[in-house]
Amino acid sequence: MVDKIEPLRRSENMRRIGSKNTRIELATRRLVRELGFTGYRIHRRDIPGKPDLAWIGRKLTIFVHGCFWHRHDCKEGQRRPNTNRDYWIEKIEKNFKRDQEHVSSLRSEGWRVLIIWECEFSDIEKLRSKLADFLKERRT
């Protein structure tokens, strides 16, 4: 009986994980607004990768990535699932490759791209500084 409950519970947990308006995405938007940067658009389908935040006229995009789901090089990003391993490893690898393609496409079109990783929220002041530097930087 225990064997059947655990996979069902895990499946339910996985189903609840959203791809939009996540806790870290909302926190990033809050930091951006606190820094005085408004006028961004969210999840624009007409921009490669549907960035979490985009300033169309300035050609700036920010993606907010969960370390596990997008294969960051931190401890959480290098963790591998114990169950249904082949499926999840393949899915995460596809996410990683797709992310690279989107960033490459955006940069080739003249966009500046910033990726914020979930683990960066452990040092809010450092993250705030990173965001400010990116958003204040002028195109050369």
C-alpha positions as CSV (number, residue, x, y, z in Angstrom):
1,M,0.0,0.0,0.0
2,V,2.8,2.5,0.9
3,D,4.4,1.9,-2.6
4,K,1.2,3.2,-4.3
5,I,0.7,6.2,-2.0
6,E,4.1,7.7,-2.6
7,P,4.0,7.8,-6.4
8,L,0.5,9.3,-6.2
9,R,1.6,12.0,-3.7
10,R,4.6,12.8,-5.9
11,S,2.5,13.0,-9.0
12,E,0.1,15.4,-7.2
13,N,3.0,17.6,-6.0
14,M,4.5,17.7,-9.6
15,R,1.1,18.7,-11.0
16,R,1.0,21.7,-8.6
17,I,4.2,23.2,-9.8
18,G,3.4,26.1,-12.1
19,S,5.5,27.6,-14.9
20,K,4.1,31.2,-14.6
21,N,3.9,33.6,-11.7
22,T,6.0,31.4,-9.4
23,R,7.2,32.7,-6.0
24,I,10.6,33.6,-7.3
25,E,9.1,35.3,-10.4
26,L,6.8,37.4,-8.3
27,A,9.7,38.3,-6.0
28,T,11.8,39.3,-9.0
29,R,9.0,41.6,-10.2
30,R,8.8,43.2,-6.8
31,L,12.6,43.8,-6.7
32,V,12.4,45.4,-10.2
33,R,9.6,47.7,-9.2
34,E,11.5,48.7,-5.9
35,L,14.4,49.7,-8.1
36,G,12.1,52.0,-10.1
37,F,11.8,50.0,-13.3
38,T,8.3,49.6,-14.6
39,G,6.7,49.3,-18.0
40,Y,7.8,45.7,-18.5
41,R,5.6,43.1,-20.1
42,I,5.3,39.5,-18.9
43,H,5.3,36.2,-20.8
44,R,5.1,37.8,-24.3
45,R,4.5,35.0,-26.8
46,D,6.0,37.0,-29.6
47,I,9.4,37.0,-28.0
48,P,11.5,33.9,-28.1
49,G,11.2,31.9,-24.9
50,K,8.3,34.0,-23.6
51,P,10.6,35.9,-21.1
52,D,9.3,36.4,-17.6
53,L,9.9,40.2,-17.9
54,A,10.6,42.1,-21.1
55,W,11.1,45.8,-21.9
56,I,10.2,45.8,-25.6
57,G,11.6,49.3,-26.5
58,R,14.8,48.7,-24.6
59,K,15.2,45.2,-25.9
60,L,15.8,43.8,-22.4
61,T,14.6,40.4,-21.1
62,I,14.8,38.6,-17.8
63,F,14.2,34.9,-17.3
64,V,13.6,33.6,-13.8
65,H,14.6,30.0,-13.6
66,G,14.3,27.3,-11.0
67,C,17.7,25.7,-10.5
68,F,16.4,22.1,-10.7
69,W,14.2,22.5,-13.8
70,H,16.7,24.5,-15.9
71,R,19.9,22.6,-14.8
72,H,21.8,25.3,-13.0
73,D,25.3,24.5,-11.9
74,C,24.5,24.9,-8.2
75,K,23.8,22.0,-5.8
76,E,20.0,22.0,-6.4
77,G,20.5,22.2,-10.2
78,Q,22.8,19.2,-10.3
79,R,20.4,17.1,-8.2
80,R,18.9,14.2,-10.2
81,P,15.5,12.5,-9.5
82,N,15.4,9.1,-7.9
83,T,12.2,7.9,-9.6
84,N,11.2,7.9,-13.2
85,R,14.8,9.0,-13.7
86,D,15.1,8.7,-17.5
87,Y,11.9,10.7,-18.1
88,W,12.9,13.6,-15.8
89,I,16.6,13.7,-16.9
90,E,15.4,13.9,-20.6
91,K,12.8,16.6,-19.7
92,I,15.4,18.7,-17.9
93,E,17.9,18.3,-20.7
94,K,15.3,19.5,-23.2
95,N,14.6,22.5,-21.0
96,F,18.3,23.3,-20.8
97,K,18.8,23.1,-24.6
98,R,15.6,25.1,-25.3
99,D,16.8,27.8,-22.9
100,Q,20.1,28.0,-24.8
101,E,18.4,28.3,-28.1
102,H,16.1,31.1,-26.9
103,V,19.0,33.1,-25.4
104,S,21.0,32.7,-28.6
105,S,18.0,33.8,-30.7
106,L,17.3,36.8,-28.6
107,R,21.0,37.9,-28.5
108,S,21.2,37.5,-32.3
109,E,18.2,39.9,-32.6
110,G,19.9,42.5,-30.4
111,W,18.2,41.7,-27.1
112,R,20.1,41.8,-23.8
113,V,19.2,38.8,-21.6
114,L,19.5,38.2,-17.9
115,I,18.8,34.9,-16.2
116,I,18.0,35.0,-12.5
117,W,18.4,31.7,-10.7
118,E,16.3,30.5,-7.8
119,C,19.4,30.1,-5.7
120,E,20.3,33.7,-6.1
121,F,17.5,34.6,-3.7
122,S,19.7,33.5,-0.8
123,D,21.4,36.9,-1.1
124,I,18.8,39.5,-1.9
125,E,21.2,42.4,-1.8
126,K,23.5,40.8,-4.3
127,L,20.5,40.0,-6.5
128,R,19.2,43.5,-6.2
129,S,22.6,44.9,-7.3
130,K,22.7,42.4,-10.2
131,L,19.3,43.5,-11.4
132,A,20.1,47.2,-11.0
133,D,23.3,46.9,-13.0
134,F,21.5,45.1,-15.8
135,L,18.6,47.5,-16.0
136,K,20.7,50.7,-15.7
137,E,23.3,49.6,-18.3
138,R,23.0,51.5,-21.5
139,R,23.4,49.9,-24.9
140,T,26.8,50.6,-26.5
